Amino acid sequence: MAWKGTSYDVAVLGGGPAGCVLTARLTENPDRHVCLVEAGPDYGPYEEGRWPPDILDGRLLALESHAWETAVEDRSQLRAKIMGGCSAHNACVVLPGADGDYDEWGPGWSAAELRPYLERGTRELRARTTEDVSPWARAWLDASDEAIVNPMNAVGQVRWNASFAYLDPARGRPNLELRANTLVDRIDPDSGTVQTDGGDLRAETIVLTASAYGSPAILLRSGIGPGLDHDLPVGQGLCDHVGTGLGWAGTAALQQDVDEFAQRAPVFMGQITVRGRTENCPEGISDLFVFPAIEAGEAGWEISAAAFVMKPHSRGEVRLLSDDPGSPLDIRHNWLADERDAVALTEGFELLRELGSSEPVRRYVARELRPGPEVDAATYVRETARGFFHPTGTCAIGRVVDAEARVIGVPNVRVADASIMPTVPTANTHLSTVAVAEKVAELL
């Protein structure tokens, strides 16, 4: 029988990857009572078979499923409202950042200090690398020495999200309570109160794991932010990888080869990453990613690819449009506000076109459909820049939280998700977010 009450040792606010990790680790201590609050539904243990098919199917993104409402039509702002969070609808890519990424974060967060948590996260997510990739992916591997097969958190073709990996083993613990479909309004650090639409609860320690959008929103509603009771730059410093894409018409050879492959193995949308470097790339990292994709369409296999700047300079902000916790947020990414990002993305798009016309890929590419070969790269990237679903930095270490993830001046409140990353890693942020939560769990 799980713990049922209104007072806890720890309240974890947000059931995404970080929240699942933190809850699982903290409840390993049977004397610590923990409540995990998630705004979206919880479909229970994987083995009970109640999860929606699109959430389980790791071959495709499920971004529009179980998504928070946004104030504008911007796919870059989508985040999952479901137990497991964005790990329940992503591309199943599990990559660490470069050592230099983490070494920028400050004392306690170096690559050497985070490595055990990155390795632990990789194991728990059951990430695997297979050389049995689709013919489309194989063409990109042959096209570049900088192409890699992505480790993926997929078991068969099932997207093995953080709820399955971390929360399922903890579900039967008597010191755990799960509150799904429960929206957090605000917190009162002085009393340890968490106000939700399902009633108040209290905890000695409150940990925000609601994403780089949701965690700052809870703090702002609670009087913690610029010009508020606790004057901190909450919501500022928003950063995401910025990119743009193109699409091709596929050849008959593509349809035939991929059809044959699909009879024996899953065709995953994003199996390959191609690393690249701009002219001004710092040493020790790759500041461009090319991400080829394939999906089944009504008329056959559809192929595309996108290029992303992995060390962008532009910064944005998350603000409140309303005090209503159900209201969409004012998310301002400010793509390409720094001209260096526009220059870098133009280089990335030109690399994308170059690889798309290489001999291995050309077998499957009939012609460029979007934007069309006549369109100038520099103009196109300025008109179409978008994000990579990797928001970070809105509660950053050194600005909003200290080196132990405590909100500065509010010692009983911590943040343990991608929002505390002072700079965005040069990789998908899923694994880095899991590592952050693993580390904060030990700090607690």
N, C-alpha and C positions, 0 to 999 in steps of 0.2 A: 504494500500500500504506500503510494508516494505521499510525501509531506503535503499537508493542506493547512494553510494558515495565512496570516497577513503580515507576519514579521519574519525576517530572514537574516541570515548573516550576509548574504550577497544577493543583490538583484542585478541580473544581466538583461540589458534592454536592447533587444534586437537579435533575431534568430538566424542571421546570416552565417557565413563561414566562421567569423570571429566569435559570434555568440555560441555556436555549437561547440567550438573548440574549448572555449573558456568554461562553459557549463560542464562539459565532460570531465575536464581536468579538475575543476574545483570540487565536484561531487565525489571524486575519488577519496576524499577525506569524509568518512561517514558522520563526523561530528559537525560538519558545515552544511547548513541548510541554504539551498540556492533556489531562486525563482528565475526562470527564463521567460521573458515576455516577448512575443512576436506578433506583429500587426496582422500578418496573413494566416492562412490555414496551416494546420499540421495534419498530414495524412498518416501519421503513425509510423511504425517500423516498416522498413522495406518489405520484409517477409510477409506482411499481411496483405500486400497486393492492392492497396487502395490509392496509390499515386497515379496521377493523370498520365496517359501515354506520352503526351508531348514533353512532359517534364522528364520522363524516364529515357526518352530517345536521344542518346548522346550524339547521334549523327548530325543533328540539326540544332541550331539555336532555337530557343523558345522565349525570345525576348518579350513578345507582346502578351504572353501568358502570365497571369498573376502579377501584373506590373502596377506600380504606383502611378497615380494620375500625374501628368505634367502640365505646366501652365502654357507651354507652347508645343508645337509639333517639332520636336527635336529628338530623334531616336537616340542621340548620345546621352540623354538624361534618363533613359529607362533603367529601372532597378527592380528587383524581384520582391514581391510582397508574399512571402511563403517561407515556411521553415526550410532552412538551408540557404535562403537568400539567393544571391546571384550564382552560387555554385549549382543551383537547381535549374538554371536556364542558359549557362554559358557554353563555350566551345570546347570544354574539357581539356584545356591546355594548362599544363602544370610546369612552369619554367621559373627558375630562380633568377634574380637580377645578377648583375656583375658585382664583384667584390667592391669596386669603387662606388657603386650605388649606396651600399649600406654604410661604408666608411664615412660618408657625408653626414650621417644622421646624428653623430655625437657619441659621447661616452656611453657605453653599455649596449650600443646598437651596431657595432662594427660587424663586418662580414664574418670574422672569426667567431664573434660572440653569437651571431644569429645562425651560423651554419648548423649546429645541432637541431635547432628548431625547424629549419628548412628541410633537413633530412627526415626528421620525424614526420613532418607534414606530408612529404612525398610518400612515405610508407603508409600512413594512415589513410590517405586518399586512394591508395592502391594504384598509383600512377604507374603506367607501363609504356615502354617504347617498343613499337613493332616495325619491322622492316617490310611487313606485308601491307603496303600502302596502295591506294588506287593508282591507276595509270596516270591520271592527271597529276597527282602528287609526285609520282615517280619522275615525270617529265621535269618538274621543277628541281628535284634533287639532281637530275642530270645536267640541268642548265647552270647550276652555280655551285662552286666549292663551299660557299657560305650557307648553303641550305642544310637544315637539320630536320629530322623527324621529331615532332613534338611528343614528349611524354604526356599521356592523357589519363585523366581520372575516369576511365571507362572500364566497366566489367562486361565483357562481350560488347554489346552496343548500348548498355545501360549507363547513363550519366551517374557516376557514383558521387553524389553530392555530399556536402559536409554533414547533413543530417544523418545519412546512412553511415558515413565513416566514423563520426564522433558521437552523435547523440544516441543512435540506436543501442550501443553497448551500455549507455547510462540510463536508459529509460526506466528500468526496473528499480533503480536505487530509491530507497525510502526517504532520502534527504533532498529529493528533487521535486519541484513542481513546475510544470509547463503551462503557460497561459498563452494559447494561440488566439487569433482573431481579437487581439487586445491592443488598442492604440494608446501609446504613451503620450500624455499631454505635456507634463513638465515635472521637474523634481524640485524638492526643497532640501538642499543639503544640510541645513541646520537641524532638521528633525529626521532626516533620512527618509522622507516621504516621496513616493512615486505616485503621481496622479495619473490614472488611466481611465478609459471609458468603461472599464469593467470594475471599478472600485479602486480605492487607494491601497497601497501596500507600503511596508517600511523595511529598511535594511540598513545594517551598519555600514556596508560598503555598496555603492552604486557604480556599475560599470556600463558605459555606453558602447554598444557594438552595433550601431544602427546605420553604418556606412558614412562615407565622406559627405553625403547629403543629409542623412537623417540625424546623425549624432550632433552636428552643429545646430540643427533646427531645434532639438530638444534643449540644448544649452541656451539658445537665444530665447526660447519661450520661458526659460527659467530665470531670466535676468542675468545671464552670464554671456557677455559679449561686448562689442564696441559701444562705449558710452553708457553701459548698463551698470547694475549694482557691482558686479565683478567685471571690471573693464579689461577685457582680453580680446585679441583679434580673432574671435571665433567666426568661422565662415569665410575668412579671407585666405588667400594663398591657394585657391582651388587650381589644381593642375591635372590634366589628362593628356595622354598621348594624342596627338592631332594627326589626322590623315585624310586621304581621299582614295577613291577607287575607280576602277574601270571594268567594263564587261565586254566579253567577246561572244560572237556566234561560234558554236562548236562545229567541228567537222563530223562527217559520217564515221571516221575512225574513232573519234572520241566516244560517240554513242555505242559503237560496237565493243570497243575495248572495255569501257566502264560497265556496260551491261554484263559482259562475261565475268568481270571481277566481282560484281555485285551478287552473283550466284553463289559465291563461296565465302565472301567476307563483307563486313559493313563498309559502306562508303561514307567516311566521316567528312563533314564539311571542311574542317581546317586541320589537316594533318601535318602541314609543312610550314616552317618559318624560314625565310631567307634574310640573313643579316646583311646590313650594308653600312657604309660609313660616308658621311658627307665630307666635303673638302675641309671643313673646320672641326671635324670630330675630335673630341679629347682622346688622349691615349687610354687604352685599357677597356674601352667599351665599343659597342656598335650603336650608333645613334639613329639608324634606320631599320625598320622591319618591313619586309614585303610578305604579305599574308594571302596566298592563293586559296580560293574556295571553290567548292563544287556542290550543287544541290540538284535534287530531282525536281524538274518542272513539268508542266502539263505536256510540253512537246518534246521532252527528253532532258538530258543532263544540261544544266546551265552552269557556265564557268565565269569566274570573275576573280579579281585580286585587288588588294588595297595596299598602299604604302603609308607608313606611319613614322612620324618624328618621335623618337623615344626619349629625347632630352629637351623638351620644349622650354622656352623662356617665358612665354605668355602666362599670365596668372588671372584667375577669375575670382568669383565670390558666390557664396550661398547666403541668401537673405530670406526673411519671412515676407510673404504676401499677406498673411493673416495670422492671428493668434490661434486659429482653429487648427488642431493637429492633423485634421484630415484634408486641409487645404494644400494644393500644390505649392511648391517652393519657387522662389525667384532664383534660378540658377543661371549665372552669367559666366560662361567659359572664356569669353574674349579670345576666341581662336585667332591666331596670327596677329594679335595686337603688337607683338614684337616682330619686327621685320625679319629677324634672323630665322624665325620659324617658317615664314613664307618662302625664304630662300632655300631652307633645308627641305621643305616639303616638295618644292619644285624639283630638287635633285632626286628626291625619292620617287616622284612620279615618273621622271625620265628613266630612272633605273627600272621601274616597273615595266614601262614600255619596251625597254631594251631586252629584258628577260622574256617578255611576252612574244618577242620576235625572234628569240633564239631558236636554234634548230630543234632541240628536244621538245619545246613547247609548241612550235609551229605546226607540228603534226596534228594538233588538236584545235588549233585556232584558225577559223575561217576568215574572220575580219573583226575589227574593233567596232563594237556597237555603241559603247558609252565611254567617253564623250564623242568619239570619232577621231580618226587620225588627223583631220584638218584643224582640230582645236589646239590652241597654244597651251602648253603645260602651265606656265606662270599664271595665265588668266584663269584657267580652269581650277587650280588649287585654291585660289582666293575666293572663288564663287562656291566651292563645294566642301570646304574644310569641315571635318566632323571629328568626334571623339572615338576612342577605342573601348569605352565602358570601363575605364580604369581611373576614376576620380580619386584624388588624394589631397592631403595638405591642409584641410580646413580646420583641424585642431592640432596643429603641428607641434612636434617635440621642440622645446625651446621657446615656443611662442604662446601656446595654449596649455600644453601639458609639460611636466618636467621629465627628467630622464627615466622615472619610474611610472610614467603614464598618468600621474595624478594631475588633475586640473589645478593650475597654479593658484594658490590661495584657497583651494577647496579640497582639503586632503582626503575626504571620504568619497570623492568622486574621481573615477578614472575613465579613460577612453582607451579602447583596445582594438581598433580597426584601422582601415587604410587612411582614415582622416589624420592620424598622428604622423604619417610619413612626411618628413619635411621636404623631401624631393621624391619624384616618382621614379621607381626602378625602371631599368631598360628591359623590361619583360612584362608579360601579363601579371597583374597584381594578385591573383588568387593565392598562389603559394606564399608570397610575401605577407599577405594578410593573415594567413593561417599561422605563419611563424611569429608574427607580432602577438597574436592571441596566445600562442603557446608560451611565449616569454612572459607576458603579463600574468598569466596563470601562475607561473613560478614566483613572480614577484609578490603575488598575493598569498 
